[in-house]
Amino acid sequence: MKILVACEERQAVTIELRRLGHEAYSCDIIPCSGGHPEWHIMQDVIPLINGRCKFKTMDGKEHEITSKWDLLICHPPCTYLSNAGARHLWKGHKLNEERYQKGLEAKAFFETLWKADCDRVVVENPVPSRIYELPPYTQTVQPHDYYGKEHPYTKKTCLWERGVKPLVPVEPVQPIATWCPSGSYSHKHQDKHRGMFTKDRAKNRAKTFPGIAKAMAEQWAGDIREGSQCEK
């Protein structure tokens, strides 16, 4: 399958897709930190999402997609859409117009990805603020439910899925802590609920856990390597 992973610089999902034999590319406006510049497109992703495009990866090699992508997985920025940041929308009882407008811009970007000309589209984001009226998400996932032994934490993430089946838990475990709650949440709860991070929360909230990335690759794309018994 030819797969584009939008707004992904850590390459967690792309690496798992490549491991299973797919022609997958990550795309972001910043360089990748996942260690594979030969799979990373550093540019605005919107011109690419409908396929039928040419692009260069960071190693300078040119590529061409002659049809639609087989699968589009998107991780758009959530800073202004997330319910966790909703408290910043208000100054007392007055709406913060500047932040609200940035949220509307983020919503437009989200919806452009969601409506891409692709038969299989997934968009990942935290629980959104109701004020932006995003379309209903199809499921929520937790790190501890997907190969959770490596990361037995809670971090509720929403998935908007079109053309793929919802993810099914694989090797779930009982969570031991919250990964990265809001600041106010961290101070009100017992130790196991205070979270692994109280600093750099925005950066750590954006993390795609390896177990979830692995499940995405396995369940939405499948193993197509030669000799695999799991080809889809």
C-alpha positions in Angstrom: 0.0 0.0 0.0 1.0 3.6 -0.6 0.4 5.5 2.6 0.9 9.1 3.7 1.2 9.9 7.5 0.4 13.6 7.8 1.8 15.9 10.4 4.2 13.2 11.7 7.8 14.1 12.4 8.6 11.4 15.0 7.7 8.8 12.3 6.3 6.3 14.8 3.5 5.1 12.5 5.6 5.4 9.3 8.3 3.2 10.8 5.8 0.5 11.7 4.2 0.6 8.2 7.6 0.4 6.5 8.5 -2.6 8.8 5.5 -4.4 7.3 6.5 -3.7 3.7 4.4 -0.7 2.8 5.5 2.4 0.8 4.8 4.9 3.6 5.9 8.5 4.0 5.7 10.9 6.9 5.1 14.6 6.2 5.6 17.7 8.3 6.8 21.2 7.9 9.8 20.5 10.2 12.6 17.9 9.8 11.9 14.4 11.1 13.3 13.2 14.4 12.5 9.5 13.7 15.8 8.8 12.0 14.6 8.2 8.5 14.9 11.3 6.3 14.6 9.0 3.2 10.9 8.5 4.2 10.1 12.1 5.3 8.6 14.9 3.2 9.2 18.3 4.7 6.5 20.6 3.3 2.9 21.6 3.7 0.9 18.4 3.5 -2.3 19.7 1.9 -1.0 19.6 -1.7 -0.3 15.9 -1.2 -3.4 14.5 0.5 -5.3 13.6 -2.6 -2.5 11.7 -4.2 -1.6 12.2 -7.9 1.4 14.2 -6.8 5.2 14.5 -7.0 7.4 15.3 -4.0 10.9 15.0 -2.6 12.0 13.3 0.6 14.6 14.8 2.8 17.4 12.8 1.2 16.7 14.6 -2.1 15.1 11.7 -3.9 12.0 12.5 -6.1 8.9 10.4 -5.8 5.5 10.3 -7.7 2.1 8.9 -6.6 0.1 8.4 -9.8 -3.3 7.6 -8.1 -5.0 8.2 -4.7 -3.2 7.2 -1.6 -4.3 3.8 -0.3 -4.4 5.1 3.3 -4.1 8.5 4.9 -3.3 8.7 8.6 -3.3 12.2 10.1 -2.0 13.8 13.3 -3.0 17.5 12.9 -1.9 20.0 15.6 -4.3 19.9 18.6 -3.2 23.0 20.6 -6.2 25.1 19.8 -8.8 22.3 19.3 -8.2 20.2 22.4 -10.6 20.3 25.3 -7.5 20.4 27.6 -6.8 23.9 26.4 -10.4 25.1 26.5 -9.8 27.1 29.6 -7.6 29.5 27.6 -10.5 30.4 25.4 -12.0 32.6 28.0 -10.7 35.7 29.9 -13.2 35.8 32.7 -16.5 35.6 30.9 -15.2 37.0 27.7 -14.2 34.9 24.7 -10.5 35.1 23.7 -11.2 36.1 20.1 -7.5 35.6 19.0 -7.4 32.0 20.3 -10.8 31.3 19.0 -9.8 32.3 15.5 -6.7 30.1 15.7 -9.0 27.3 16.7 -11.2 27.9 13.6 -8.1 27.8 11.4 -7.1 24.5 13.1 -10.6 23.1 12.5 -10.4 24.0 8.8 -7.1 22.2 8.5 -8.6 19.2 10.3 -11.6 19.1 8.0 -9.5 19.4 4.9 -7.6 16.3 6.0 -10.8 14.4 6.9 -12.4 15.2 3.5 -9.4 14.2 1.5 -9.9 12.2 -1.7 -8.9 8.9 -0.2 -10.9 5.8 0.5 -9.3 5.1 3.9 -8.8 8.1 6.1 -7.9 8.3 9.9 -7.5 11.5 11.9 -6.1 11.4 15.4 -6.6 14.1 18.1 -7.4 14.5 21.7 -10.9 15.0 22.9 -11.9 18.3 21.2 -13.5 21.4 22.6 -17.3 21.4 21.9 -17.2 25.0 20.8 -15.6 24.0 17.5 -18.2 21.4 16.6 -15.9 18.8 15.0 -17.6 15.8 13.5 -18.2 12.9 15.9 -15.1 10.7 16.5 -15.6 6.9 15.9 -13.6 5.6 18.9 -11.1 6.4 21.6 -7.9 4.5 22.4 -5.6 4.3 25.4 -1.9 3.4 25.3 -2.3 0.6 27.9 -4.7 -1.3 25.6 -2.2 -1.7 22.7 0.9 -3.7 23.6 0.5 -1.9 26.9 3.4 -3.6 28.8 5.8 -1.0 27.3 3.6 1.9 28.3 1.0 1.1 30.9 -0.6 4.6 31.0 -3.8 6.3 30.3 -3.9 9.1 27.6 -7.3 9.2 25.9 -7.0 9.8 22.2 -9.9 10.1 19.7 -9.9 8.6 16.2 -12.0 9.7 13.3 -12.1 6.7 10.9 -13.4 6.4 7.4 -13.0 3.2 5.3 -11.2 1.3 8.1 -12.4 -0.8 11.0 -11.9 0.5 14.6 -8.8 -0.6 16.3 -9.0 -3.7 18.5 -7.0 -3.9 21.7 -3.9 -6.1 21.6 -2.2 -7.3 24.8 -3.8 -4.8 27.1 -2.6 -4.2 30.7 -3.9 -2.4 33.7 -2.7 1.3 33.7 -0.4 2.4 36.5 -0.5 6.2 35.8 -1.8 9.0 33.7 0.6 9.9 30.9 0.2 13.7 30.6 -2.9 15.3 32.2 -3.7 19.0 32.3 -1.9 21.1 34.9 -4.9 21.5 37.2 -5.7 17.8 37.0 -2.1 17.0 38.1 -2.5 18.8 41.4 -5.9 17.5 42.4 -5.4 13.7 42.3 -3.4 11.0 44.0 0.1 10.1 42.9 -0.9 7.5 40.3 -3.2 10.0 38.6 -0.8 13.0 38.5 0.8 12.0 35.3 4.3 11.3 34.1 4.9 14.9 33.0 4.0 18.2 34.5 6.4 20.1 32.2 6.6 20.1 28.4 3.0 18.8 28.5 2.2 19.9 24.9 5.2 18.1 23.5 4.5 14.9 25.4 0.7 15.0 24.7 1.7 14.8 21.0 3.5 11.5 21.4 2.2 8.5 19.5 2.9 5.5 21.6 4.7 2.6 19.8 2.0 0.1 20.7 -0.7 2.2 19.1 1.5 2.9 16.1 2.1 -0.9 15.7 -1.6 -1.7 16.0 -2.4 0.9 13.4 0.0 -0.6 10.9 -1.0 -4.2 11.6 -4.8 -3.7 11.6 -5.2 -1.0 8.9 -2.5 -2.1 6.5 -1.3 -5.6 7.3 2.0 -7.4 6.9 2.8 -7.7 3.2 6.4 -8.8 3.5 7.4 -11.9 1.5 6.5 -15.0 3.4 4.2 -13.3 5.8 1.1 -15.2 6.9 -0.8 -11.9 7.7 -1.0 -10.3 4.3 -4.1 -8.3 3.6 
